[in-house]
Amino acid sequence: MASFDVVGDIAIFQQDVSKRDAENLLKKLNNIKVVCKKIKKYSGKYRTPKLKVIAGEKRKETEYKENNVRLKLDVEKCYFSPRLANERLRIAKLVKGNESVLVMFSGVGVYPLVIAKNSKPKIVYGIEINPAAHKYALENVKLNKIENVKLLKGDVRKIVPGLKEKFDRILMPLPRGGESFLKLALKAAKKNTLVHFYDFLNEKEFNLAKEKIDTACGKRKHKILRLARCGQFGPRIYRVCVDFKRI
């Protein structure tokens, strides 16, 4: 049987799977109530997948738990990857007390909530353009009884320039094309701000991520601190995170 991701009680196959195998999976795993297969890759304005329910309950909404956080989401309407749970906790553990944090492209609120639950930031801002994801994020803040997360709906290009606050830490968990927002992120940074830039790269091209940062920073002084692999996306293709400091 092909590999699959599990989000809450929904199993999601990236490749084709037969109805028989899907029904056998439901019998084998009591925690799975819905089996879906992806029939279209991440696409569109909000980088969401197209999924088809092939066994189990006819729904795509679920509740997911990770790193002391509960999340409600629709797996088709929102971009979400359970594979980044360890990476989200890594970031949360780096956050120091009283930091102000900006999460660009915050989705259903998972990064802001994991940070708020597992560290002691002063405030975490999350910006998300997908109205469905933003709606779930607002619900998830209430679900987790968090008070130091502020969520804003809209395009980061329009919202970030209007923010009065400068941040101690900025996250850029965009699936693809994050380099086009690096200069925008730097405008919200102050001296010694830490930035976490994500990219998809071939294992032989990891230096390209650093080059993108160097280009965006231009004459601004900065220091690359670490390049972390955050999981494999395809054959020899990895999601990487470059941690760098604006100095």
C-alpha positions in Angstrom: 0.0 0.0 0.0 1.2 3.5 -0.8 2.3 5.8 2.0 -0.2 8.3 3.4 -0.3 11.3 5.8 -2.6 11.4 8.8 -4.3 14.6 9.8 -6.6 14.0 12.8 -8.7 11.1 11.9 -8.2 11.5 8.1 -5.7 9.5 6.1 -4.6 11.2 2.9 -2.9 9.3 0.1 -0.7 11.2 -2.3 -1.0 8.4 -4.9 -3.9 6.4 -6.2 -5.3 3.8 -3.8 -8.1 1.3 -4.4 -11.4 1.5 -2.5 -10.7 -2.0 -1.1 -7.4 -1.0 0.3 -8.9 2.2 1.8 -11.7 0.1 3.5 -9.1 -2.3 4.8 -7.2 0.6 6.3 -10.3 1.7 8.1 -10.7 -1.8 9.6 -7.0 -1.9 10.6 -6.6 1.5 12.1 -9.4 2.5 14.6 -8.2 6.1 14.8 -8.9 6.6 11.0 -12.5 7.5 10.1 -12.0 9.0 6.6 -9.7 8.0 3.7 -9.0 10.5 1.0 -6.8 10.5 -2.1 -5.2 13.6 -3.7 -6.6 14.0 -7.2 -4.9 17.4 -7.8 -1.7 18.8 -6.5 -1.4 22.0 -4.4 -2.5 24.8 -6.7 -4.5 28.0 -6.9 -4.2 31.2 -5.0 -4.2 29.5 -1.7 -2.0 26.5 -2.6 -4.7 24.0 -1.6 -5.1 20.4 -2.8 -8.1 18.7 -4.4 -9.1 15.6 -2.4 -11.6 12.8 -3.0 -13.1 10.8 -0.1 -12.9 7.1 -1.1 -13.8 5.4 2.2 -15.3 6.2 5.5 -17.3 9.2 6.6 -18.1 11.8 3.9 -16.2 14.8 5.4 -12.9 16.7 5.1 -13.0 18.6 8.4 -11.1 17.1 11.4 -9.4 17.9 14.6 -5.6 17.5 14.8 -3.3 17.5 17.8 0.4 18.2 18.0 2.8 19.9 20.5 0.1 20.6 23.1 -2.1 22.3 20.5 -5.6 21.3 19.2 -6.5 22.4 15.6 -9.7 22.3 13.6 -9.3 22.4 9.9 -10.6 21.3 6.5 -7.8 19.4 4.8 -9.0 20.5 1.4 -9.7 24.2 2.0 -6.5 24.8 4.0 -2.8 24.2 3.3 -1.5 22.0 6.1 1.4 19.6 6.5 1.5 17.2 9.6 5.1 16.4 8.5 6.3 19.8 10.0 5.4 19.0 13.6 9.0 18.5 14.7 10.1 21.7 12.8 7.4 23.7 14.5 8.5 22.6 17.9 12.1 23.3 17.0 11.2 26.9 16.3 9.1 27.2 19.4 12.0 26.1 21.6 14.2 28.8 20.0 11.8 31.6 21.0 12.9 33.4 24.1 10.8 35.0 26.7 9.1 38.3 25.8 9.9 38.0 22.1 7.5 39.6 19.5 7.1 37.1 16.7 5.6 37.5 13.2 4.4 34.5 11.2 3.8 35.3 7.6 1.4 32.9 5.9 0.1 31.5 9.2 -2.6 29.2 7.8 -4.9 27.7 10.4 -2.7 29.2 13.1 -0.5 26.2 13.8 2.9 28.0 14.0 1.5 30.9 16.2 -0.2 28.4 18.5 2.7 26.0 18.9 5.0 28.9 19.7 2.5 30.4 22.2 1.9 27.0 23.9 5.6 25.9 24.1 7.4 29.2 24.8 6.7 32.5 26.4 6.5 35.1 23.7 5.2 38.6 24.3 3.0 38.5 21.2 2.7 36.4 18.1 1.2 37.9 15.0 -0.1 35.6 12.2 -1.1 36.9 8.7 -3.1 34.7 6.3 -4.7 35.5 3.0 -6.9 32.4 2.7 -10.2 33.3 4.4 -11.1 29.7 5.2 -7.8 29.1 6.9 -8.0 32.4 8.8 -11.5 31.5 10.0 -10.2 28.2 11.4 -7.2 30.0 12.9 -9.5 32.3 14.9 -11.5 29.3 16.1 -8.3 27.5 17.1 -7.1 30.4 19.2 -10.3 30.2 21.2 -10.1 26.4 21.3 -6.6 26.6 22.9 -7.5 29.5 25.2 -4.5 31.6 23.9 -4.5 35.4 24.5 -1.1 36.5 23.1 -1.8 35.6 19.5 -3.1 38.3 17.1 -4.4 37.1 13.7 -4.7 39.3 10.6 -6.5 38.3 7.4 -5.1 39.6 4.1 -2.1 39.9 1.9 1.2 40.2 3.7 2.3 42.7 1.0 -0.4 45.1 2.2 -0.5 44.3 5.9 3.2 44.1 6.8 4.1 47.7 5.7 1.3 49.0 7.9 2.4 47.3 11.1 3.9 49.7 13.6 5.7 47.0 15.5 9.1 45.6 14.6 9.7 42.0 15.4 12.3 39.9 17.2 11.6 36.8 15.1 10.0 36.4 11.7 8.8 33.1 10.2 8.2 32.6 6.5 6.6 29.1 6.1 5.4 29.6 2.5 5.3 26.4 0.5 7.0 28.0 -2.6 8.3 31.3 -3.7 9.1 32.7 -0.3 12.2 34.5 -1.7 9.9 37.1 -3.2 8.8 38.1 0.3 12.3 38.3 1.9 12.7 42.1 1.4 9.2 42.6 2.9 10.2 40.5 5.9 13.3 42.6 6.4 11.2 45.7 6.6 9.6 44.3 9.7 12.9 43.3 11.2 15.0 45.3 13.6 18.6 44.8 14.7 19.3 41.2 15.7 16.0 40.0 14.4 16.0 36.2 13.6 14.4 35.1 10.4 13.4 31.6 9.4 13.2 31.3 5.6 11.7 28.1 4.1 12.4 26.7 0.6 12.2 23.5 -1.5 15.6 22.6 -2.9 17.5 19.7 -4.5 20.0 18.3 -2.0 22.8 19.6 -4.3 21.4 23.1 -4.4 21.1 24.0 -0.7 23.4 27.0 -1.2 20.7 28.6 -3.4 18.7 29.3 -0.3 21.6 31.3 1.2 22.1 33.1 -2.1 18.5 34.2 -2.1 18.9 35.6 1.3 22.2 37.4 0.4 20.4 38.9 -2.6 17.4 40.1 -0.6 19.6 41.6 2.2 21.8 43.4 -0.2 24.0 45.8 1.8 22.1 44.9 5.1 24.4 43.1 7.4 23.2 39.6 8.2 24.6 36.2 9.4 23.5 32.7 8.3 23.1 30.7 11.5 21.8 27.3 10.3 20.3 25.4 7.5 17.9 22.7 8.7 16.3 19.9 6.7 12.5 19.8 7.5 11.6 16.7 5.6 11.7 15.2 2.1 9.3 16.5 -0.5 10.3 14.2 -3.4 13.3 12.3 -4.8 16.3 14.3 -3.6 14.0 17.3 -3.0 13.9 18.7 0.6 12.1 21.4 2.4 14.8 23.4 4.1 14.8 26.2 6.6 17.6 28.8 6.8 17.8 30.5 10.1 19.6 33.9 9.7 20.0 37.0 11.8 19.7 40.7 10.7 22.6 42.4 12.4 
